[in-house]
Amino acid sequence: MRLKIILAGTAVVAGSAIALAQTMHADHADGMDHAVPDKDRPAGSALLTEPGQGAFAALSEVVRVLEADPNTNWSRVDLAGLRAHLVDMDRLISDTVVTETELPNGLSASATGDVETTTTLRRMVPAHAAQLAKDDRWRVESLEIDDGMELRVTSEDPAAIARIKGLGFFGLMASQEHHREHHLMMARGEDANVH
């Protein structure tokens, strides 16, 4: 079975998700005293909780961690490099067109896009495939194709096969717990050769 996934209208979806989250939080907050009482808040101040766009929020979090660490070597900090990586992550999610082919023992996903997206895919897919390959439940291959990359993940274990198919390309790219550590290493200017 072939599935073609085209990501379009992400702003509408993201806006809907934000609106839903705000509504759900408002419903959750009814009758609960989470907020600072107005009488205790300085005049003219507002309590903001949303740091903004996702990459900005990630950078903001990293800056807080670096500033809280007295051992941060500021001469090595590379937030521009981390920002470039976050742009790659956004491009991978927003601009990649994926054709997934279910295999009897897993999945083959062809990921393509424009010139910038292809460059992103050729940086990120092989590096993340190497991380996925550390999990002995499956076998992982990444191959260059026209305008992108192919990610092939297979297994002999029926439970792992179901998981591979359920995750699909984007789930596989987002799986594993190395992302936060990798981002902090990049920000600190350390060798972070995984994506």
Solvent accessible surface area in square Angstrom, and as a share of the most:
residue,aa,sasa,rsa
1,M,147,0.66
2,R,169,0.62
3,L,75,0.37
4,K,135,0.57
5,I,54,0.27
6,I,109,0.55
7,L,60,0.30
8,A,80,0.62
9,G,43,0.42
10,T,60,0.35
11,A,82,0.64
12,V,110,0.63
13,V,100,0.58
14,A,49,0.38
15,G,37,0.36
16,S,65,0.42
17,A,56,0.43
18,I,101,0.51
19,A,53,0.41
20,L,107,0.53
21,A,59,0.45
22,Q,118,0.52
23,T,74,0.43
24,M,117,0.52
25,H,111,0.50
26,A,56,0.43
27,D,91,0.47
28,H,99,0.44
29,A,30,0.23
30,D,109,0.56
31,G,90,0.87
32,M,96,0.43
33,D,127,0.66
34,H,109,0.49
35,A,64,0.49
36,V,65,0.37
37,P,62,0.39
38,D,116,0.60
39,K,172,0.73
40,D,87,0.45
41,R,59,0.22
42,P,101,0.63
43,A,109,0.85
44,G,91,0.88
45,S,51,0.33
46,A,81,0.63
47,L,103,0.51
48,L,154,0.76
49,T,121,0.70
50,E,125,0.56
51,P,67,0.42
52,G,39,0.37
53,Q,113,0.50
54,G,54,0.52
55,A,23,0.18
56,F,126,0.53
57,A,26,0.20
58,A,28,0.22
59,L,36,0.18
60,S,32,0.20
61,E,92,0.41
62,V,13,0.07
63,V,47,0.27
64,R,140,0.51
65,V,61,0.35
66,L,0,0.00
67,E,118,0.53
68,A,83,0.65
69,D,37,0.19
70,P,128,0.81
71,N,129,0.66
72,T,17,0.10
73,N,80,0.41
74,W,133,0.47
75,S,104,0.67
76,R,124,0.45
77,V,34,0.20
78,D,63,0.33
79,L,52,0.26
80,A,77,0.60
81,G,23,0.22
82,L,1,0.00
83,R,135,0.49
84,A,54,0.42
85,H,7,0.03
86,L,12,0.06
87,V,46,0.27
88,D,8,0.04
89,M,53,0.24
90,D,79,0.41
91,R,48,0.18
92,L,8,0.04
93,I,81,0.41
94,S,31,0.20
95,D,72,0.37
96,T,1,0.01
97,V,44,0.25
98,V,0,0.00
99,T,34,0.20
100,E,13,0.06
101,T,36,0.21
102,E,69,0.31
103,L,33,0.16
104,P,129,0.81
105,N,46,0.24
106,G,0,0.00
107,L,3,0.02
108,S,10,0.07
109,A,1,0.00
110,S,36,0.23
111,A,0,0.00
112,T,39,0.23
113,G,22,0.21
114,D,92,0.48
115,V,124,0.71
116,E,106,0.48
117,T,0,0.00
118,T,15,0.09
119,T,63,0.37
120,T,0,0.00
121,L,0,0.00
122,R,89,0.32
123,R,113,0.41
124,M,8,0.04
125,V,0,0.00
126,P,51,0.32
127,A,18,0.14
128,H,1,0.00
129,A,8,0.06
130,A,58,0.45
131,Q,18,0.08
132,L,0,0.00
133,A,54,0.42
134,K,151,0.64
135,D,23,0.12
136,D,138,0.71
137,R,108,0.39
138,W,12,0.04
139,R,124,0.45
140,V,27,0.15
141,E,87,0.39
142,S,34,0.22
143,L,82,0.41
144,E,120,0.54
145,I,50,0.26
146,D,127,0.66
147,D,88,0.46
148,G,0,0.00
149,M,6,0.02
150,E,21,0.09
151,L,2,0.01
152,R,78,0.28
153,V,1,0.00
154,T,15,0.09
155,S,2,0.01
156,E,131,0.59
157,D,63,0.33
158,P,106,0.67
159,A,74,0.57
160,A,4,0.03
161,I,28,0.14
162,A,66,0.51
163,R,97,0.36
164,I,0,0.00
165,K,63,0.27
166,G,68,0.65
167,L,56,0.28
168,G,6,0.06
169,F,1,0.01
170,F,40,0.17
171,G,21,0.20
172,L,1,0.01
173,M,10,0.04
174,A,69,0.53
175,S,17,0.11
176,Q,52,0.23
177,E,152,0.68
178,H,19,0.09
179,H,31,0.14
180,R,183,0.67
181,E,113,0.51
182,H,2,0.01
183,H,23,0.10
184,L,42,0.21
185,M,58,0.26
186,M,37,0.17
187,A,0,0.00
188,R,70,0.25
189,G,26,0.25
190,E,71,0.32
191,D,111,0.58
192,A,21,0.16
193,N,114,0.58
194,V,32,0.18
195,H,38,0.17
